Amino acid sequence: MSAVCQVLGTSPGFGRSISHSRVRARRRVESNVQHKRHWVPSLGRHVRLRVSAQGIRTIDRRGIDAVVAGIIARGEKV
């Protein structure tokens, strides 16, 4: 499963790790994506979302109704 946040759209970052001997190796920096279940009063049901830690803070600030409305407006299935 891809590690993409449904709220913010954050995806894995790519780069290189450099050892003490300066050998460069490819690495992938995963975002902290978790499955969270929220009650959405406007829909009258629970919704399970893949959200990052920053996405959880965004839901706390904006409210779950506004976030879910934005996801639906983008055409994603909720």
C-alpha positions in Angstrom: 0.0 0.0 0.0 1.3 3.4 -0.9 2.2 5.7 2.0 0.3 8.7 0.9 -1.8 10.9 3.2 -5.4 11.4 2.0 -5.6 14.8 3.7 -2.4 16.5 2.7 -1.1 14.3 -0.1 2.3 13.8 1.5 4.2 11.0 -0.2 7.6 9.3 0.5 10.7 11.4 -0.1 13.8 10.1 -1.8 17.4 10.8 -1.3 20.7 9.3 -0.4 22.3 8.2 2.9 26.0 9.0 3.2 28.1 6.8 5.4 31.2 7.8 7.3 33.4 6.7 4.3 31.2 8.8 2.0 29.6 5.8 0.3 26.2 7.0 -1.1 23.3 4.6 -1.0 19.7 5.3 -2.1 17.1 5.7 0.7 13.4 6.3 1.0 12.0 8.5 3.7 8.5 7.3 4.6 5.9 9.6 6.0 4.2 8.6 9.2 0.9 7.4 7.7 -1.6 5.8 10.0 -5.2 4.5 9.6 -7.6 6.5 11.6 -11.3 6.1 12.1 -13.4 9.3 12.5 -17.0 9.9 13.1 -18.4 12.4 10.4 -21.6 14.0 11.6 -22.5 15.3 8.1 -22.4 11.8 6.6 -23.8 10.1 9.7 -21.2 7.4 9.7 -17.6 6.5 10.5 -14.9 7.1 7.9 -11.5 5.3 7.8 -8.7 7.5 6.5 -5.0 7.1 5.7 -3.5 10.2 7.4 -0.1 11.3 8.4 0.7 12.8 11.8 0.5 16.3 10.3 -2.8 15.4 8.7 -4.2 14.4 12.1 -3.3 17.9 13.3 -5.0 19.4 10.3 -8.2 17.5 11.1 -8.1 18.9 14.6 -7.7 22.4 13.4 -10.1 22.5 10.4 -12.6 19.9 11.6 -13.4 16.5 10.1 -16.4 17.8 8.1 -14.3 20.3 6.2 -11.6 17.8 5.6 -13.9 15.1 4.3 -15.7 17.7 2.1 -12.4 18.5 0.5 -11.5 14.9 -0.1 -14.9 14.3 -1.7 -14.5 17.5 -3.9 -11.2 16.1 -5.2 -13.1 13.0 -6.3 -11.6 10.5 -3.9 -13.8 7.8 -2.4 -14.4 8.1 1.3 
